[in-house]
Amino acid sequence: MSAGEPGSVVRRMLLGSQLRRLREARGVTREAAGYSIRASESKISRMELGRVSFKTRDVEDLLTLYGITDDAERHALVGLAREANVAGWWHSYSDVLPNWFPTYVGLEGAAALIRVYEVQFVHGLLQTEAYAHAVVSRGMRGASAADIDRRVALRLERQKYLVAENAPDFHIVLDEAALRRPYGDREVMRGQLQHLIDVSERPNVRLQVMPFSFGGHAGESGAFTILSFPESDLSDVVYLEQLTSALYLDKREDVAQYELALKELQQDSPGPDESRDLLRGLIQLS
């Protein structure tokens, strides 16, 4: 999937958004909609959020319930349901991924703007192969060498988004802790720091470092990612990764809080040029 091209995850979100709009316009409750397709209210909620796959029969029944009789409109939405069920390229790696992560990869690949705060390690889109291998090996203790290599291969494949013709804008604030915490040997870390300097020169990448010297800051709750999409029907999504699961927040009030935190982090961190100088200083110390 090329960067910017809506994947199956985003098609589900688009379809869910349309179904929610049609339901609300008709004044139908989620409970009533669920009853019409022999499903629960929570199933309708998950469908409208694009969290589950769609059966074409369910979509057809919901469209009938919502009074959609125009053949062209019905055909377009049912076709979107079929497209949404097509697996993305990343599903071939599903055996080495936690079950919540394929959704993120699909969203990441369709985003027009990716905003990140990272504190534990360098973000996956900016990792060198050697650094990625060290990070994955640490996180997949007991995994086979082949499985680790496949997880690293997926990470490198994702990085193609940043250099594609329609690459997203990528704005990241890296806590200095992520740069000082060693993954791999000294040569790996030096290579990673130099890579950050190089990639930060790309016109679509804005990299800032939050230095230890600043003290407490707006990122006290931990790492997070905000994904924004070119489709006007899609709300921004905040991604929060946990030890055994992940949260996807798209309520306007939730997103606004994380946008405010990131704005403060960007304002309080040195600019891209000064951040590159900080990276060069870390290379000399390593």
Buried (B, 14 or more C-beta within 10 A) or exposed (E): BEBBEBBBBBBBBBBBBBBBEBBEEEEBEBEBBBBBBEBEBEBBBBBBBBBBEBBEEBBBBBBEBBEBEEEEEBEEBBBBBEBBEEEBEBBEBEEBBBEBBBBBBBBBBBBBBBBBBBBBBBBBBBBBBBBBBBBBBEEEEEBEEEBBBBBBBBBEBBBBBBEBEEBBBBBBBBBBEBBEEEBBEEEBBBBBBBBBBEBBEEEBBBBBBBBEEBEEBBBEEEBBBBBBBBBEEBBBBBBBBEEEEBEBBBEEEBBEEBBEBBEBBBEBBBEBEEBBEBBEEBBEEB
